[in-house]
């Protein structure tokens, strides 16, 4: 019995294979057809839609940095209780990231991404009407679950639609929407806190959940995923639609010929989580889990408390928000620098640079001799922190094959959320005894461990197709 591939726009020669080899050949053919597509507004539109949803998520998560001081005051929380409240989002993100990756590898990227937006929209709405700290904690748990669901699926979608030459840069740029969202959260908090209380901020953040309709109508399912699941007819149909749209943006010029890609060696199909521990992937999994855990422990342990620490230093709520926004502005050149370096230097050296830079800046921030130096070292810290985020999100989905890509990114993110959970709570306990210097020394040490994990266990993925990396 034989199967044939349709000839797509661009003049690809038909290929006939036996049924035993059809799955691998189809995977490779779909990947080759995607890789040969020039970058046009069609791919950029998909990127912008996913990145905009990412931006809204970052506003939701970043808002607690600006609101924690007000919430702590209203409910009369201790520093340990406030740390526990801020950690509830990360419990939800741990659950959401771990589950959604496996669901996306089983049921598809598109549907899981839409469901994630429903969860975080409802979670944000619940936060606005929480009558006490306990209810607010549960609402943050639901909100975090939705945000955790979104991250690995977004990474899989963007990495699977973009050609190799652009993939790393665009993934790094997408992470740049994170500091922009963080800054937007600060601006939104500043404006609304001038007239209302912290509940109004959460209410405003629930509105963008309607953006899921843009995902539904304008983002197709990943043809790489469809082919990998054996749904060859659907993959070919989606691929033909993509090729037609790209060709239309090239004024009908013929598309380049697909270039040969290595067939992915595979035995019996495993449950996607077990793929992470199969030969060739186990060391990558250990490396990326260590990196995510310690990087996020340091990052969220520090940034969640930035506003509250400034308030404890004697600054008003509005002034602490302004100072935190000012510090966060350095994240913009940070992610731009990272987006350039991941394609010029590579993922591995850029990750090590940004993590070590974060460690040095965090230590200096915690030992600032004056307010002026506090702002200067804060700017330096945010530059490296958001550069670190960019390279992590570009690097992680490249480490795994299509059949386990969302699972790999989701589990790494979930392990990172354990660090996110521990960080704010640990700092709430450490702060009264060790002071600001001890808090930021803890963050610096975490970044050093993450940098060493990449340096000694990481592989380089720059300039290689997803199929070549997973071969």
C-alpha positions in Angstrom: 0.0 0.0 0.0 1.4 3.4 -0.9 0.7 7.0 0.1 1.5 10.1 -1.9 2.2 13.7 -0.9 0.3 16.5 -2.7 2.5 19.0 -4.7 2.4 22.3 -2.8 2.8 25.8 -4.2 6.5 26.2 -5.1 7.0 23.1 -7.2 7.8 20.4 -4.7 8.3 17.1 -6.5 5.8 14.4 -5.2 7.3 11.7 -3.1 6.0 8.2 -2.8 6.8 6.1 0.2 5.7 2.8 1.8 3.1 3.0 4.5 5.8 2.0 7.1 7.9 5.0 6.2 5.1 7.4 5.5 4.9 9.1 8.9 8.6 10.0 8.9 8.6 11.1 5.3 5.5 13.3 6.0 7.0 14.9 9.0 10.2 15.7 7.1 8.2 17.0 4.1 6.0 19.3 6.1 9.1 20.6 8.1 11.0 21.2 4.8 8.0 23.1 3.3 7.8 25.3 6.4 11.6 25.9 6.6 11.8 27.1 3.0 9.1 29.8 3.4 10.4 33.4 3.4 9.5 35.5 6.4 6.4 37.5 5.5 3.6 39.4 7.3 1.7 36.1 7.6 4.2 34.6 10.0 4.6 38.0 11.7 0.9 38.2 12.3 0.8 34.8 14.0 3.8 35.9 16.1 2.1 39.2 17.0 -1.1 37.5 18.1 0.7 35.0 20.3 3.0 37.7 21.7 0.1 40.0 22.5 -1.6 37.3 24.5 1.8 36.8 26.2 1.8 40.6 26.9 -1.6 40.4 28.6 -0.4 37.5 30.8 2.7 39.4 31.9 0.5 42.3 33.0 -1.5 39.9 35.2 1.5 38.4 36.8 3.6 41.5 37.1 0.8 43.5 38.8 1.4 41.8 42.1 4.8 43.5 42.3 2.9 46.9 42.4 -0.1 45.7 44.5 1.4 43.5 47.2 2.2 46.4 49.5 -1.5 47.6 49.4 -2.9 44.1 49.7 -0.6 43.4 52.7 -1.8 46.6 54.4 -5.5 46.0 53.8 -5.5 42.5 55.1 -2.9 43.0 57.8 -0.6 40.3 56.6 2.8 39.5 57.9 5.8 39.4 55.5 5.6 35.6 55.6 1.9 35.6 54.8 2.3 38.1 52.0 5.1 35.9 50.6 2.8 32.9 50.7 0.0 34.9 48.9 2.4 35.9 46.2 3.5 32.3 45.8 0.0 31.1 45.1 0.2 32.2 41.5 3.2 30.0 41.1 1.5 27.0 42.5 -1.1 27.4 39.8 1.6 28.0 37.1 3.4 24.8 38.2 0.2 22.8 37.7 -0.8 24.6 34.5 2.6 24.4 32.8 3.0 20.7 33.6 -0.4 19.7 32.4 -0.8 22.0 29.3 2.4 20.8 27.7 1.2 17.2 27.7 -2.3 18.2 26.6 -0.9 20.3 23.7 1.3 17.4 22.5 -1.8 15.1 22.7 -4.7 17.4 21.5 -3.1 20.2 19.7 -1.5 23.6 20.3 -4.4 25.8 19.3 -7.2 24.5 21.6 -5.1 24.3 24.7 -3.9 27.9 24.1 -7.5 29.2 24.0 -8.5 27.3 27.1 -5.5 28.9 29.0 -6.9 32.3 28.2 -10.3 31.5 29.7 -8.7 30.4 33.0 -6.6 33.4 33.5 -9.4 35.8 32.6 -11.7 34.1 35.1 -8.9 34.1 37.7 -8.3 37.8 37.3 -12.0 38.6 37.6 -12.2 36.5 40.8 -9.2 38.4 42.3 -11.1 41.7 41.9 -14.0 40.4 44.1 -12.0 38.4 46.7 -13.4 39.4 50.1 -10.4 38.2 52.1 -6.8 37.0 51.8 -7.7 33.3 51.6 -10.1 33.8 48.7 -7.6 36.0 47.0 -5.0 33.2 47.3 -7.4 30.8 45.6 -8.1 33.3 42.9 -4.4 33.8 42.3 -4.1 30.0 42.1 -6.6 29.9 39.2 -5.0 32.9 37.5 -1.6 31.2 37.8 -3.0 28.0 36.3 -4.2 29.8 33.2 -0.9 31.6 32.8 1.1 28.5 33.3 -0.9 26.7 30.7 -0.2 29.4 28.1 3.6 29.6 28.3 4.7 26.2 26.9 2.0 26.2 24.2 2.9 29.7 23.0 6.6 28.7 22.7 5.6 25.6 20.7 3.4 27.5 18.3 6.0 30.2 17.6 8.9 27.8 17.3 7.0 25.5 14.9 5.8 28.3 12.5 9.0 30.3 12.1 12.0 29.3 9.9 15.3 28.4 11.5 17.1 31.7 10.6 14.5 33.8 12.4 13.3 31.4 15.2 15.7 32.3 18.0 15.4 36.1 17.4 11.6 36.1 17.4 11.3 33.8 20.4 13.6 36.2 22.3 11.6 39.2 21.1 8.4 37.5 22.2 9.9 37.3 25.7 10.5 41.1 25.3 6.8 41.5 25.6 7.2 40.4 29.2 9.1 43.5 30.4 6.7 45.6 28.3 3.8 43.9 30.2 5.6 44.4 33.5 5.9 48.2 32.7 2.3 48.3 31.5 1.3 46.7 34.8 3.1 49.4 36.7 1.5 52.2 34.6 -2.0 50.6 35.0 -1.4 50.3 38.7 -0.2 53.9 39.0 -3.2 55.3 37.2 -5.9 53.2 38.9 -4.4 53.3 42.4 -4.6 57.1 42.1 -8.4 56.8 42.0 -9.4 53.3 43.1 -8.0 50.5 45.1 -6.0 47.4 44.0 -9.2 45.5 43.0 -9.8 47.8 40.1 -6.4 46.7 38.6 -7.4 43.1 38.6 -10.8 43.9 37.1 -9.2 45.8 34.2 -6.8 42.9 33.6 -9.7 40.4 33.1 -10.9 42.2 30.0 -8.2 41.1 27.5 -9.3 37.4 27.9 -11.7 38.1 25.0 -8.5 38.1 22.8 -8.9 34.3 22.6 -11.2 34.9 19.6 -8.2 36.2 17.6 -6.5 32.9 18.4 -9.5 31.0 17.2 -9.9 32.7 13.9 -6.4 33.8 12.8 -3.9 31.2 14.1 -3.9 27.7 12.4 -3.0 24.5 14.0 0.7 23.6 13.8 1.2 21.5 10.6 4.3 20.1 12.2 2.2 18.8 15.1 -0.5 17.4 12.7 2.0 15.5 10.7 3.7 14.1 13.8 0.3 12.8 15.0 -0.2 11.0 11.7 -2.9 13.4 10.5 -1.2 13.8 7.1 -4.2 15.0 5.1 -4.9 17.8 7.6 -1.3 18.8 7.8 -1.1 19.0 4.0 -4.3 21.1 3.8 -3.1 23.5 6.5 0.3 23.7 4.8 -1.2 24.5 1.4 -3.2 27.3 3.0 -0.1 28.7 4.6 1.9 28.5 1.4 -0.9 30.2 -0.5 -0.9 33.1 2.0 2.8 33.5 2.0 2.9 33.4 -1.8 0.2 36.0 -2.0 2.4 38.3 0.2 5.3 37.7 -2.3 3.0 39.0 -5.2 2.7 35.4 -6.5 6.4 34.7 -6.9 7.3 31.0 -6.7 8.4 29.8 -3.3 11.9 28.4 -2.9 12.4 24.6 -3.3 12.4 22.7 0.0 15.8 21.6 1.2 16.4 18.1 2.5 16.1 17.7 6.3 17.2 14.7 8.4 14.5 12.1 9.1 13.8 11.9 12.8 14.8 8.5 14.2 12.1 7.1 16.4 11.1 3.8 17.8 7.8 3.0 19.4 6.0 6.2 20.3 6.3 7.0 24.0 4.1 9.0 26.3 5.5 12.5 25.8 6.9 12.9 29.4 8.9 9.7 28.9 10.4 11.1 25.7 12.2 13.8 27.9 14.2 11.0 29.6 15.0 8.9 26.5 18.6 8.6 25.2 19.8 11.9 23.8 17.3 14.0 25.8 17.8 13.1 29.4 20.9 15.3 29.8 19.1 18.2 28.1 16.2 17.7 30.5 18.5 17.8 33.6 20.2 20.9 32.3 17.1 22.9 31.5 15.2 21.9 34.7 18.2 23.1 36.8 18.4 26.3 34.9 14.7 27.1 35.1 14.5 26.2 38.8 17.3 28.4 40.0 16.7 31.2 37.5 13.1 31.6 38.5 13.8 31.2 42.2 16.1 34.2 41.9 14.0 36.2 39.6 10.6 36.0 41.4 12.2 36.0 44.8 13.6 39.5 44.0 11.1 41.1 41.6 7.9 40.2 43.6 9.3 42.1 46.5 10.7 45.2 44.7 7.7 47.4 45.3 7.2 46.2 48.9 10.9 46.7 49.7 10.8 50.3 48.5 7.7 50.9 50.6 9.5 49.4 53.7 12.3 51.8 53.0 9.9 54.7 53.6 8.6 55.5 50.1 4.9 55.9 49.4 2.9 53.4 47.4 2.8 55.6 44.3 6.5 56.5 44.5 7.5 52.9 44.9 5.4 52.1 41.8 7.2 54.9 39.9 10.6 53.7 41.0 9.8 50.1 40.1 8.6 51.1 36.6 11.8 53.2 36.1 14.0 50.2 37.0 12.0 47.9 34.7 12.6 50.2 31.7 16.1 48.7 31.5 14.4 45.3 30.6 13.6 46.7 27.1 17.3 47.1 25.9 18.0 43.9 27.8 15.7 41.7 25.7 16.7 43.5 22.5 20.4 42.7 23.3 19.5 39.1 24.0 17.5 38.8 20.8 20.5 40.0 18.8 23.1 37.8 20.6 21.1 34.5 20.4 21.6 34.6 16.6 25.1 36.0 16.6 26.8 34.3 19.5 24.4 31.5 20.1 21.9 30.4 22.8 24.4 28.9 25.2 26.9 31.8 25.6 24.1 34.4 25.7 22.4 32.5 28.5 25.5 32.2 30.6 26.2 36.0 30.1 22.8 37.1 31.1 22.6 34.8 34.1 26.0 35.8 35.5 25.2 39.5 34.8 22.0 39.0 36.8 23.9 37.5 39.7 26.4 40.4 39.9 23.7 43.1 39.5 21.4 41.4 42.1 24.3 41.3 44.7 25.2 45.0 44.0 21.5 46.0 44.3 21.2 44.4 47.7 24.3 46.2 48.9 23.6 49.7 47.4 25.2 52.4 49.6 22.6 55.1 48.6 19.3 55.6 46.8 21.1 56.7 43.6 23.1 53.6 43.5 20.0 51.6 44.2 18.3 52.9 41.1 21.5 52.4 39.0 22.0 48.8 40.1 18.3 48.2 39.7 18.5 49.2 36.1 21.5 47.0 35.6 19.7 44.1 37.3 16.6 44.4 35.1 18.7 44.6 31.9 20.2 41.2 32.6 17.1 39.6 34.1 14.9 40.3 31.1 17.8 39.3 28.8 17.9 36.1 30.7 14.2 35.5 30.2 14.5 36.1 26.4 17.3 33.5 25.9 15.6 30.9 28.1 12.4 31.1 26.1 14.2 30.9 22.8 16.4 28.0 24.0 13.9 25.7 25.8 11.5 24.6 23.0 14.4 23.9 20.6 15.7 21.0 22.8 12.9 18.6 22.1 11.2 16.9 19.1 7.7 17.9 17.9 6.1 14.9 19.7 7.3 16.2 23.1 8.1 19.9 22.5 5.2 21.4 24.4 5.7 18.8 27.2 9.4 19.6 27.4 8.8 23.3 27.6 5.9 22.9 30.0 7.8 20.6 32.4 10.8 22.9 32.4 8.4 25.8 33.1 6.7 23.8 35.8 10.0 23.1 37.6 10.8 26.8 37.3 7.5 27.5 39.0 8.6 25.4 42.0 11.5 27.9 42.2 9.0 30.7 41.7 6.9 29.3 44.6 9.9 29.0 46.9 11.5 32.3 46.1 8.9 34.9 47.4 8.0 32.8 50.4 11.7 32.2 51.4 12.4 35.9 51.1 9.4 36.7 53.2 11.1 34.6 55.9 14.7 35.7 55.3 14.0 39.4 55.1 13.3 40.0 58.8 16.5 38.2 59.9 19.1 38.8 57.1 17.9 42.1 55.7 18.0 43.2 52.1 21.6 42.2 51.6 20.8 38.5 52.4 17.8 38.5 50.2 19.8 39.7 47.1 22.7 37.4 47.9 20.3 34.5 47.8 19.1 35.6 44.3 22.7 36.1 43.1 23.7 32.6 44.1 20.7 31.1 42.4 21.6 32.8 39.1 25.2 31.5 39.3 24.0 27.9 39.7 21.7 28.3 36.7 24.6 29.7 34.6 26.8 26.8 35.5 24.1 24.3 34.5 24.0 25.8 31.0 27.8 26.1 30.7 28.5 22.5 31.6 25.4 20.6 30.3 23.9 22.8 27.6 24.1 22.2 23.8 24.2 24.9 21.1 21.1 25.1 18.8 21.8 28.2 16.8 21.3 27.9 13.1 19.9 24.4 13.2 16.4 23.3 12.2 14.2 21.7 14.9 14.5 18.4 13.1 18.3 18.5 13.0 18.5 19.4 16.7 16.2 16.4 17.6 17.9 14.0 15.1 
